[in-house]
Amino acid sequence: MNGPEIHVALDPGLLLFVPRARPTGTTTAVTDGVAGLGHVIESLGVPLTEVGTLLVDGREVPAGHVPAAGESVTVRAHTHPQRVPGAPLRFLLDVHLGTLARRLRLLGVDTAYESTDIGDPALAARSAAEKRVMLSRDRGLLRRRELWAGAFVYSTRPEEQLTYVLDRFEPELRPWTRCTACNGLLREAGKEEVADQLKGGTHRTYDVFARCTDCGRAYWKGAHHEQLVAIVDRAVALRSQRR
Protein backbone atom coordinates (compact mmCIF):
# COMPACT_ATOMS: atom_id res chain seq x y z
CA MET A 1 0.00 0.00 0.00
CA ASN A 2 1.11 3.52 -0.73
CA GLY A 3 -0.42 6.48 0.99
CA PRO A 4 -0.52 8.57 4.14
CA GLU A 5 1.05 7.17 7.29
CA ILE A 6 -0.38 6.27 10.67
CA HIS A 7 1.57 5.84 13.90
CA VAL A 8 1.39 2.40 15.53
CA ALA A 9 2.31 1.51 19.12
CA LEU A 10 2.52 -2.22 19.76
CA ASP A 11 2.07 -4.24 22.92
CA PRO A 12 5.50 -5.60 23.99
CA GLY A 13 4.25 -9.14 23.42
CA LEU A 14 3.63 -8.35 19.76
CA LEU A 15 7.06 -6.97 18.94
CA LEU A 16 8.20 -10.45 17.93
CA PHE A 17 6.21 -9.97 14.75
CA VAL A 18 7.51 -6.47 13.90
CA PRO A 19 11.30 -6.44 14.38
CA ARG A 20 11.68 -2.85 13.20
CA ALA A 21 9.48 -1.65 16.06
CA ARG A 22 11.49 -3.33 18.83
CA PRO A 23 13.73 -0.42 19.87
CA THR A 24 10.83 1.88 20.79
CA GLY A 25 7.71 -0.27 20.53
CA THR A 26 6.42 1.97 17.76
CA THR A 27 6.46 2.09 13.99
CA THR A 28 4.59 3.64 11.09
CA ALA A 29 2.29 2.06 8.52
CA VAL A 30 0.84 3.38 5.31
CA THR A 31 -2.85 3.49 4.48
CA ASP A 32 -4.80 3.61 1.24
CA GLY A 33 -8.11 4.98 2.53
CA VAL A 34 -9.84 1.65 1.81
CA ALA A 35 -8.22 -1.16 3.80
CA GLY A 36 -9.39 -1.73 7.35
CA LEU A 37 -7.08 -1.34 10.32
CA GLY A 38 -6.93 -5.12 10.77
CA HIS A 39 -5.49 -5.50 7.29
CA VAL A 40 -2.95 -2.76 7.97
CA ILE A 41 -1.84 -4.44 11.21
CA GLU A 42 -1.49 -7.77 9.42
CA SER A 43 0.61 -6.11 6.73
CA LEU A 44 3.09 -5.28 9.50
CA GLY A 45 3.35 -9.01 10.26
CA VAL A 46 1.01 -9.35 13.25
CA PRO A 47 -1.65 -12.10 12.93
CA LEU A 48 -5.04 -10.82 14.06
CA THR A 49 -5.34 -13.91 16.26
CA GLU A 50 -2.82 -12.16 18.56
CA VAL A 51 -4.57 -8.79 18.64
CA GLY A 52 -6.88 -7.85 21.49
CA THR A 53 -8.09 -4.27 21.65
CA LEU A 54 -7.37 -1.66 18.97
CA LEU A 55 -7.32 1.99 20.00
CA VAL A 56 -7.26 4.98 17.66
CA ASP A 57 -6.36 8.24 19.36
CA GLY A 58 -7.44 6.65 22.64
CA ARG A 59 -10.82 5.28 21.55
CA GLU A 60 -11.55 1.62 20.90
CA VAL A 61 -12.31 0.71 17.29
CA PRO A 62 -13.08 -2.53 15.40
CA ALA A 63 -10.61 -4.18 13.04
CA GLY A 64 -12.69 -2.90 10.14
CA HIS A 65 -12.02 0.76 11.02
CA VAL A 66 -10.49 2.55 8.03
CA PRO A 67 -7.57 4.59 9.39
CA ALA A 68 -6.95 8.15 8.33
CA ALA A 69 -3.63 9.91 7.88
CA GLY A 70 -1.91 10.88 11.10
CA GLU A 71 -3.98 8.70 13.44
CA SER A 72 -2.21 7.14 16.41
CA VAL A 73 -3.03 3.45 16.81
CA THR A 74 -2.40 1.33 19.90
CA VAL A 75 -2.40 -2.43 19.34
CA ARG A 76 -2.92 -4.47 22.48
CA ALA A 77 -2.43 -8.21 22.87
CA HIS A 78 -5.20 -10.46 24.17
CA THR A 79 -5.68 -10.43 27.91
CA HIS A 80 -5.44 -13.81 29.64
CA PRO A 81 -7.52 -15.85 29.91
CA GLN A 82 -8.86 -15.31 26.41
CA ARG A 83 -12.49 -16.32 26.01
CA VAL A 84 -13.62 -17.84 22.71
CA PRO A 85 -17.40 -17.41 22.50
CA GLY A 86 -19.90 -19.57 20.69
CA ALA A 87 -18.55 -23.11 21.03
CA PRO A 88 -17.06 -25.54 23.57
CA LEU A 89 -13.35 -24.83 23.85
CA ARG A 90 -11.36 -27.32 21.79
CA PHE A 91 -8.21 -27.18 19.73
CA LEU A 92 -6.68 -28.14 16.40
CA LEU A 93 -2.87 -28.38 16.12
CA ASP A 94 -0.73 -28.51 13.02
CA VAL A 95 1.89 -31.12 12.16
CA HIS A 96 4.68 -29.37 14.09
CA LEU A 97 2.98 -29.53 17.52
CA GLY A 98 2.65 -33.25 18.14
CA THR A 99 4.13 -33.25 21.64
CA LEU A 100 1.87 -30.38 22.71
CA ALA A 101 -1.13 -32.27 21.29
CA ARG A 102 -0.32 -35.38 23.32
CA ARG A 103 0.14 -33.37 26.51
CA LEU A 104 -3.17 -31.54 26.07
CA ARG A 105 -4.90 -34.88 25.50
CA LEU A 106 -3.19 -36.26 28.61
CA LEU A 107 -4.91 -33.45 30.52
CA GLY A 108 -8.27 -34.35 28.98
CA VAL A 109 -8.44 -31.35 26.63
CA ASP A 110 -10.24 -32.03 23.34
CA THR A 111 -7.34 -31.73 20.88
CA ALA A 112 -7.37 -32.66 17.21
CA TYR A 113 -3.98 -33.04 15.56
CA GLU A 114 -2.82 -33.60 12.01
CA SER A 115 0.25 -35.84 11.98
CA THR A 116 0.80 -35.13 8.28
CA ASP A 117 0.96 -31.82 6.48
CA ILE A 118 -2.49 -31.49 4.89
CA GLY A 119 -1.92 -27.85 3.92
CA ASP A 120 -3.11 -24.53 5.31
CA PRO A 121 -6.44 -24.40 3.43
CA ALA A 122 -7.51 -27.82 4.79
CA LEU A 123 -6.46 -26.94 8.34
CA ALA A 124 -8.32 -23.63 8.25
CA ALA A 125 -11.40 -25.35 6.82
CA ARG A 126 -11.35 -27.95 9.60
CA SER A 127 -10.96 -25.23 12.23
CA ALA A 128 -14.08 -23.55 10.86
CA ALA A 129 -16.12 -26.73 10.35
CA GLU A 130 -15.42 -28.12 13.83
CA LYS A 131 -15.18 -24.74 15.60
CA ARG A 132 -11.70 -25.45 16.94
CA VAL A 133 -9.02 -22.97 17.98
CA MET A 134 -6.09 -23.38 15.57
CA LEU A 135 -2.74 -23.53 17.40
CA SER A 136 0.30 -23.03 15.20
CA ARG A 137 3.64 -21.31 14.77
CA ASP A 138 2.78 -20.64 11.12
CA ARG A 139 1.86 -16.97 10.81
CA GLY A 140 0.52 -17.45 7.30
CA LEU A 141 -1.90 -20.11 8.49
CA LEU A 142 -3.13 -17.87 11.31
CA ARG A 143 -3.90 -15.11 8.80
CA ARG A 144 -6.40 -17.22 6.88
CA ARG A 145 -9.84 -15.63 7.04
CA GLU A 146 -11.79 -18.89 7.33
CA LEU A 147 -10.28 -19.85 10.69
CA TRP A 148 -12.77 -20.23 13.52
CA ALA A 149 -10.18 -18.86 15.94
CA GLY A 150 -6.46 -19.22 16.38
CA ALA A 151 -3.38 -18.54 18.46
CA PHE A 152 0.33 -18.33 17.79
CA VAL A 153 2.42 -20.72 19.89
CA TYR A 154 5.42 -18.61 20.82
CA SER A 155 7.85 -21.17 22.24
CA THR A 156 9.48 -24.18 20.59
CA ARG A 157 9.72 -26.02 23.94
CA PRO A 158 6.75 -28.32 24.68
CA GLU A 159 6.64 -27.55 28.40
CA GLU A 160 6.52 -23.81 27.71
CA GLN A 161 3.98 -24.32 24.93
CA LEU A 162 1.68 -26.19 27.30
CA THR A 163 2.00 -23.56 30.04
CA TYR A 164 1.21 -20.82 27.53
CA VAL A 165 -1.90 -22.51 26.14
CA LEU A 166 -3.22 -23.30 29.62
CA ASP A 167 -2.62 -19.71 30.74
CA ARG A 168 -4.07 -18.09 27.62
CA PHE A 169 -7.26 -20.15 27.32
CA GLU A 170 -7.76 -21.90 30.69
CA PRO A 171 -9.33 -25.05 29.21
CA GLU A 172 -11.11 -27.42 31.56
CA LEU A 173 -8.75 -30.15 32.72
CA ARG A 174 -9.87 -33.78 32.97
CA PRO A 175 -6.61 -35.73 33.24
CA TRP A 176 -6.44 -39.37 32.16
CA THR A 177 -9.73 -39.27 30.22
CA ARG A 178 -8.48 -39.04 26.60
CA CYS A 179 -6.41 -41.21 24.33
CA THR A 180 -3.10 -39.48 23.66
CA ALA A 181 -2.92 -41.23 20.28
CA CYS A 182 -6.30 -40.32 18.77
CA ASN A 183 -8.13 -37.99 21.21
CA GLY A 184 -10.89 -40.53 21.88
CA LEU A 185 -12.39 -40.95 25.34
CA LEU A 186 -11.07 -43.63 27.70
CA ARG A 187 -13.06 -46.13 29.73
CA GLU A 188 -12.08 -48.75 32.27
CA ALA A 189 -11.26 -52.13 30.77
CA GLY A 190 -10.67 -55.60 32.13
CA LYS A 191 -7.38 -57.38 31.49
CA GLU A 192 -9.09 -59.88 29.25
CA GLU A 193 -10.35 -57.08 26.98
CA VAL A 194 -6.84 -55.82 26.24
CA ALA A 195 -4.90 -59.06 26.57
CA ASP A 196 -3.97 -59.05 22.89
CA GLN A 197 -2.01 -55.78 23.45
CA LEU A 198 -0.07 -56.99 26.51
CA LYS A 199 3.35 -58.58 26.55
CA GLY A 200 4.11 -61.26 29.10
CA GLY A 201 5.63 -59.03 31.75
CA THR A 202 2.89 -56.45 31.48
CA HIS A 203 0.20 -59.14 31.67
CA ARG A 204 1.70 -60.50 34.87
CA THR A 205 2.47 -57.15 36.53
CA TYR A 206 -0.57 -54.93 35.90
CA ASP A 207 -4.26 -55.38 36.63
CA VAL A 208 -5.79 -51.94 36.06
CA PHE A 209 -6.38 -50.86 32.46
CA ALA A 210 -8.24 -48.34 30.36
CA ARG A 211 -9.13 -48.53 26.69
CA CYS A 212 -9.88 -45.93 24.06
CA THR A 213 -13.48 -46.06 22.90
CA ASP A 214 -12.41 -44.94 19.42
CA CYS A 215 -9.17 -46.70 18.45
CA GLY A 216 -9.13 -49.46 21.09
CA ARG A 217 -5.66 -48.66 22.40
CA ALA A 218 -4.97 -49.99 25.91
CA TYR A 219 -3.47 -47.92 28.75
CA TRP A 220 -1.92 -48.87 32.07
CA LYS A 221 0.49 -47.33 34.61
CA GLY A 222 3.66 -48.41 32.87
CA ALA A 223 7.32 -47.40 32.99
CA HIS A 224 6.70 -43.78 31.96
CA HIS A 225 3.76 -43.18 34.28
CA GLU A 226 5.71 -41.05 36.77
CA GLN A 227 6.77 -38.67 33.98
CA LEU A 228 3.15 -38.29 32.90
CA VAL A 229 2.03 -37.75 36.49
CA ALA A 230 4.57 -34.92 36.79
CA ILE A 231 3.13 -33.21 33.69
CA VAL A 232 -0.39 -33.51 35.06
CA ASP A 233 0.59 -32.32 38.53
CA ARG A 234 2.35 -29.23 37.14
CA ALA A 235 -0.67 -28.33 35.04
CA VAL A 236 -3.10 -28.76 37.92
CA ALA A 237 -0.85 -26.74 40.24
CA LEU A 238 -0.64 -23.94 37.67
CA ARG A 239 -4.42 -23.85 37.44
CA SER A 240 -4.74 -23.68 41.21
CA GLN A 241 -2.26 -20.78 41.36
CA ARG A 242 -4.25 -18.84 38.75
CA ARG A 243 -7.40 -19.19 40.80
C-alpha positions as CSV (number, residue, x, y, z in Angstrom):
1,M,0.0,0.0,0.0
2,N,1.1,3.5,-0.7
3,G,-0.4,6.5,1.0
4,P,-0.5,8.6,4.1
5,E,1.0,7.2,7.3
6,I,-0.4,6.3,10.7
7,H,1.6,5.8,13.9
8,V,1.4,2.4,15.5
9,A,2.3,1.5,19.1
10,L,2.5,-2.2,19.8
11,D,2.1,-4.2,22.9
12,P,5.5,-5.6,24.0
13,G,4.2,-9.1,23.4
14,L,3.6,-8.4,19.8
15,L,7.1,-7.0,18.9
16,L,8.2,-10.4,17.9
17,F,6.2,-10.0,14.7
18,V,7.5,-6.5,13.9
19,P,11.3,-6.4,14.4
20,R,11.7,-2.9,13.2
21,A,9.5,-1.6,16.1
22,R,11.5,-3.3,18.8
23,P,13.7,-0.4,19.9
24,T,10.8,1.9,20.8
25,G,7.7,-0.3,20.5
26,T,6.4,2.0,17.8
27,T,6.5,2.1,14.0
28,T,4.6,3.6,11.1
29,A,2.3,2.1,8.5
30,V,0.8,3.4,5.3
31,T,-2.9,3.5,4.5
32,D,-4.8,3.6,1.2
33,G,-8.1,5.0,2.5
34,V,-9.8,1.7,1.8
35,A,-8.2,-1.2,3.8
36,G,-9.4,-1.7,7.4
37,L,-7.1,-1.3,10.3
38,G,-6.9,-5.1,10.8
39,H,-5.5,-5.5,7.3
40,V,-3.0,-2.8,8.0
41,I,-1.8,-4.4,11.2
42,E,-1.5,-7.8,9.4
43,S,0.6,-6.1,6.7
44,L,3.1,-5.3,9.5
45,G,3.3,-9.0,10.3
46,V,1.0,-9.3,13.2
47,P,-1.6,-12.1,12.9
48,L,-5.0,-10.8,14.1
49,T,-5.3,-13.9,16.3
50,E,-2.8,-12.2,18.6
51,V,-4.6,-8.8,18.6
52,G,-6.9,-7.9,21.5
53,T,-8.1,-4.3,21.6
54,L,-7.4,-1.7,19.0
55,L,-7.3,2.0,20.0
56,V,-7.3,5.0,17.7
57,D,-6.4,8.2,19.4
58,G,-7.4,6.7,22.6
59,R,-10.8,5.3,21.5
60,E,-11.6,1.6,20.9
61,V,-12.3,0.7,17.3
62,P,-13.1,-2.5,15.4
63,A,-10.6,-4.2,13.0
64,G,-12.7,-2.9,10.1
65,H,-12.0,0.8,11.0
66,V,-10.5,2.6,8.0
67,P,-7.6,4.6,9.4
68,A,-7.0,8.2,8.3
69,A,-3.6,9.9,7.9
70,G,-1.9,10.9,11.1
71,E,-4.0,8.7,13.4
72,S,-2.2,7.1,16.4
73,V,-3.0,3.5,16.8
74,T,-2.4,1.3,19.9
75,V,-2.4,-2.4,19.3
76,R,-2.9,-4.5,22.5
77,A,-2.4,-8.2,22.9
78,H,-5.2,-10.5,24.2
79,T,-5.7,-10.4,27.9
80,H,-5.4,-13.8,29.6
81,P,-7.5,-15.8,29.9
82,Q,-8.9,-15.3,26.4
83,R,-12.5,-16.3,26.0
84,V,-13.6,-17.8,22.7
85,P,-17.4,-17.4,22.5
86,G,-19.9,-19.6,20.7
87,A,-18.6,-23.1,21.0
88,P,-17.1,-25.5,23.6
89,L,-13.3,-24.8,23.8
90,R,-11.4,-27.3,21.8
91,F,-8.2,-27.2,19.7
92,L,-6.7,-28.1,16.4
93,L,-2.9,-28.4,16.1
94,D,-0.7,-28.5,13.0
95,V,1.9,-31.1,12.2
96,H,4.7,-29.4,14.1
97,L,3.0,-29.5,17.5
98,G,2.6,-33.3,18.1
99,T,4.1,-33.2,21.6
100,L,1.9,-30.4,22.7
101,A,-1.1,-32.3,21.3
102,R,-0.3,-35.4,23.3
103,R,0.1,-33.4,26.5
104,L,-3.2,-31.5,26.1
105,R,-4.9,-34.9,25.5
106,L,-3.2,-36.3,28.6
107,L,-4.9,-33.4,30.5
108,G,-8.3,-34.3,29.0
109,V,-8.4,-31.4,26.6
110,D,-10.2,-32.0,23.3
111,T,-7.3,-31.7,20.9
112,A,-7.4,-32.7,17.2
113,Y,-4.0,-33.0,15.6
114,E,-2.8,-33.6,12.0
115,S,0.2,-35.8,12.0
116,T,0.8,-35.1,8.3
117,D,1.0,-31.8,6.5
118,I,-2.5,-31.5,4.9
119,G,-1.9,-27.8,3.9
120,D,-3.1,-24.5,5.3
121,P,-6.4,-24.4,3.4
122,A,-7.5,-27.8,4.8
123,L,-6.5,-26.9,8.3
124,A,-8.3,-23.6,8.2
125,A,-11.4,-25.3,6.8
126,R,-11.3,-27.9,9.6
127,S,-11.0,-25.2,12.2
128,A,-14.1,-23.5,10.9
129,A,-16.1,-26.7,10.3
130,E,-15.4,-28.1,13.8
131,K,-15.2,-24.7,15.6
132,R,-11.7,-25.4,16.9
133,V,-9.0,-23.0,18.0
134,M,-6.1,-23.4,15.6
135,L,-2.7,-23.5,17.4
136,S,0.3,-23.0,15.2
137,R,3.6,-21.3,14.8
138,D,2.8,-20.6,11.1
139,R,1.9,-17.0,10.8
140,G,0.5,-17.5,7.3
141,L,-1.9,-20.1,8.5
142,L,-3.1,-17.9,11.3
143,R,-3.9,-15.1,8.8
144,R,-6.4,-17.2,6.9
145,R,-9.8,-15.6,7.0
146,E,-11.8,-18.9,7.3
147,L,-10.3,-19.9,10.7
148,W,-12.8,-20.2,13.5
149,A,-10.2,-18.9,15.9
150,G,-6.5,-19.2,16.4
151,A,-3.4,-18.5,18.5
152,F,0.3,-18.3,17.8
153,V,2.4,-20.7,19.9
154,Y,5.4,-18.6,20.8
155,S,7.8,-21.2,22.2
156,T,9.5,-24.2,20.6
157,R,9.7,-26.0,23.9
158,P,6.7,-28.3,24.7
159,E,6.6,-27.6,28.4
160,E,6.5,-23.8,27.7
161,Q,4.0,-24.3,24.9
162,L,1.7,-26.2,27.3
163,T,2.0,-23.6,30.0
164,Y,1.2,-20.8,27.5
165,V,-1.9,-22.5,26.1
166,L,-3.2,-23.3,29.6
167,D,-2.6,-19.7,30.7
168,R,-4.1,-18.1,27.6
169,F,-7.3,-20.2,27.3
170,E,-7.8,-21.9,30.7
171,P,-9.3,-25.0,29.2
172,E,-11.1,-27.4,31.6
173,L,-8.7,-30.2,32.7
174,R,-9.9,-33.8,33.0
175,P,-6.6,-35.7,33.2
176,W,-6.4,-39.4,32.2
177,T,-9.7,-39.3,30.2
178,R,-8.5,-39.0,26.6
179,C,-6.4,-41.2,24.3
180,T,-3.1,-39.5,23.7
181,A,-2.9,-41.2,20.3
182,C,-6.3,-40.3,18.8
183,N,-8.1,-38.0,21.2
184,G,-10.9,-40.5,21.9
185,L,-12.4,-40.9,25.3
186,L,-11.1,-43.6,27.7
187,R,-13.1,-46.1,29.7
188,E,-12.1,-48.8,32.3
189,A,-11.3,-52.1,30.8
190,G,-10.7,-55.6,32.1
191,K,-7.4,-57.4,31.5
192,E,-9.1,-59.9,29.3
193,E,-10.3,-57.1,27.0
194,V,-6.8,-55.8,26.2
195,A,-4.9,-59.1,26.6
196,D,-4.0,-59.0,22.9
197,Q,-2.0,-55.8,23.5
198,L,-0.1,-57.0,26.5
199,K,3.3,-58.6,26.6
200,G,4.1,-61.3,29.1
201,G,5.6,-59.0,31.7
202,T,2.9,-56.5,31.5
203,H,0.2,-59.1,31.7
204,R,1.7,-60.5,34.9
205,T,2.5,-57.1,36.5
206,Y,-0.6,-54.9,35.9
207,D,-4.3,-55.4,36.6
208,V,-5.8,-51.9,36.1
209,F,-6.4,-50.9,32.5
210,A,-8.2,-48.3,30.4
211,R,-9.1,-48.5,26.7
212,C,-9.9,-45.9,24.1
213,T,-13.5,-46.1,22.9
214,D,-12.4,-44.9,19.4
215,C,-9.2,-46.7,18.4
216,G,-9.1,-49.5,21.1
217,R,-5.7,-48.7,22.4
218,A,-5.0,-50.0,25.9
219,Y,-3.5,-47.9,28.8
220,W,-1.9,-48.9,32.1
221,K,0.5,-47.3,34.6
222,G,3.7,-48.4,32.9
223,A,7.3,-47.4,33.0
224,H,6.7,-43.8,32.0
225,H,3.8,-43.2,34.3
226,E,5.7,-41.1,36.8
227,Q,6.8,-38.7,34.0
228,L,3.2,-38.3,32.9
229,V,2.0,-37.7,36.5
230,A,4.6,-34.9,36.8
231,I,3.1,-33.2,33.7
232,V,-0.4,-33.5,35.1
233,D,0.6,-32.3,38.5
234,R,2.3,-29.2,37.1
235,A,-0.7,-28.3,35.0
236,V,-3.1,-28.8,37.9
237,A,-0.8,-26.7,40.2
238,L,-0.6,-23.9,37.7
239,R,-4.4,-23.9,37.4
240,S,-4.7,-23.7,41.2
241,Q,-2.3,-20.8,41.4
242,R,-4.3,-18.8,38.8
243,R,-7.4,-19.2,40.8
